[in-house]
Amino acid sequence: MTNSFPGLEAVMIGRGLMADPALISVLQGGKPLERATLRAFHDALYEAYAQAFDSRRNAMLRMKELWFYLIHRFEGAERYGKQLRKASDPRDFEAAVERIFTELPLRPETVPGW
């Protein structure tokens, strides 16, 4: 990127990083995001939020913010995204997440829809 834009001092990658936690690795020549890696990242973050907030419901609400971006990594996720947004109980949220990870193909790249 520095060759194409030599005067560039900084790059904002916040939304892209939310949708693809492996973005920095990919930009440095690493391998693209894999389903198992994404699932491990998701589950670790969810559990850390649940411990930090001492509430799975509050963790779920925080994770919904992440899913606003993350859902765009999956093919055909519109219906599943709606289920995530509507979930008011952590069990419903966790079930929707499970369906996404087991039933939907992971796109090779994020298709921004935000």
C-alpha positions in Angstrom: 0.0 0.0 0.0 2.9 2.4 0.7 4.1 2.0 -2.9 0.7 3.0 -4.3 0.2 5.9 -1.7 3.6 7.1 -0.6 2.2 10.1 1.3 -0.2 7.9 3.4 0.6 8.1 7.1 -2.3 6.0 8.5 -5.1 3.8 7.5 -8.4 3.2 9.3 -9.3 -0.5 9.3 -11.8 -0.6 12.2 -14.9 -1.9 10.3 -12.8 -4.1 8.1 -11.1 -5.6 11.2 -14.5 -6.2 12.9 -15.7 -8.1 9.8 -12.4 -10.0 9.3 -10.3 -10.5 12.5 -7.5 -11.9 10.2 -7.3 -8.7 8.1 -3.9 -7.5 9.4 -2.4 -11.0 9.0 -3.8 -11.1 5.4 -2.4 -7.6 4.6 1.0 -8.9 5.8 0.9 -11.9 3.5 -0.7 -14.4 6.0 -3.4 -16.8 5.3 -7.1 -15.7 5.1 -9.6 -16.2 7.8 -10.7 -19.7 8.4 -14.0 -20.9 9.9 -12.3 -22.6 12.9 -10.2 -19.5 13.7 -13.2 -17.2 13.5 -15.2 -19.5 15.7 -12.5 -19.7 18.3 -12.1 -15.9 18.2 -15.9 -15.4 18.5 -16.3 -17.9 21.4 -13.3 -16.6 23.3 -14.6 -13.0 23.0 -18.1 -14.0 24.0 -16.8 -15.8 27.1 -14.5 -12.9 28.0 -17.4 -10.5 27.8 -19.6 -12.8 29.9 -17.0 -12.9 32.6 -16.2 -9.2 32.4 -19.9 -8.2 32.6 -20.9 -11.1 34.9 -23.8 -11.5 32.5 -24.4 -13.6 29.4 -27.1 -11.2 28.4 -24.8 -8.2 28.4 -22.2 -10.2 26.6 -24.8 -11.1 24.0 -25.7 -7.4 23.5 -22.0 -6.6 23.0 -21.6 -9.5 20.6 -24.6 -8.3 18.5 -22.5 -5.1 17.7 -19.7 -7.4 16.4 -22.2 -9.4 14.4 -23.4 -6.3 12.6 -20.1 -6.5 10.7 -19.2 -10.2 11.0 -22.5 -11.5 9.4 -21.1 -10.2 6.0 -18.5 -13.0 6.0 -21.2 -15.6 5.5 -23.1 -16.5 2.3 -26.9 -16.2 2.6 -26.8 -14.9 6.1 -29.8 -12.5 5.9 -32.3 -14.7 7.7 -29.7 -15.7 10.3 -28.7 -12.1 10.8 -32.3 -11.3 11.6 -32.4 -14.1 14.1 -29.3 -12.7 15.8 -30.7 -9.2 16.0 -34.1 -10.4 17.4 -32.6 -12.7 20.0 -33.4 -11.4 23.5 -32.2 -14.5 25.4 -28.5 -15.6 25.3 -29.7 -19.2 24.5 -31.5 -18.0 21.3 -28.4 -15.9 20.4 -26.1 -18.9 20.9 -28.4 -21.1 18.8 -28.4 -18.6 16.0 -24.6 -18.4 16.1 -24.3 -22.2 16.1 -26.5 -22.3 13.0 -24.4 -19.7 11.2 -21.2 -21.5 11.9 -22.5 -24.9 11.0 -24.8 -24.2 8.0 -23.4 -21.2 6.1 -20.4 -21.1 3.9 -17.7 -18.6 4.9 -17.0 -16.1 2.1 -13.4 -15.7 1.0 -13.7 -12.0 1.6 -16.0 -9.7 3.4 -18.8 -8.2 1.4 -19.4 -4.9 3.1 -23.1 -4.2 3.8 -22.9 -1.7 6.5 
